[in-house]
């Protein structure tokens, strides 16, 4: 099931819901991640304090993933290239 996020505060709700849907206590999730239960409680209260890598680790432990979806009505068509992304080297 997808959990679209439109506001930063929604992330806390979704992380908690995913944990509970997996039947995990905060302590059990903490054990999977090598963290303390209090750290999981802090993450659930303020996930914005996590770095991207940390968030991806938490999501992986919850058997979830971060998906970026282009929601523009008209999709841009990129010419075929040998690059794996539509952005030429050096534009980042």
PyMOL commands that set and color helices and strands:
alter all, ss='L'
color gray80, all
select helices_A, chain A and resi 9-21+26-33+37-45+47-49+52-61
alter helices_A, ss='H'
color red, helices_A
deselect
rebuild
show_as cartoon
